[in-house]
Amino acid sequence: MRMIALLKVPDNFVQLVEITNVSEDSSGVLNVEVVLKKSLPPKERGPILLDLEDEMCVGNPTIRIWHKPLGDKNSLRNLRGVSL
């Protein structure tokens, strides 16, 4: 649990992401939930999150980065009355 309090966003990602939640599962994996500070398309968001995880894993290989769910923004699905 001590590692959770010490987690911070690496300097080169401070302008891009913010940590919203950190939890440790029973196997010792640190699940770090982040949110982007600005809206980005998936083709840009994915590489940023992977690079963030790579950089944070240098200090602790048990870290896993998760993006906070964005919700269902598919207007066609909403028009059809389908909900997830």
Secondary structure, DSSP 8 states (H G I E B T S, - for coil): -HHHHH----GGGTTTEEEEEEEE-TTS-EEEEEEESS---HHHHHHHHHHHHHHHHHH-TTEEEEE-------HHHHHTT---
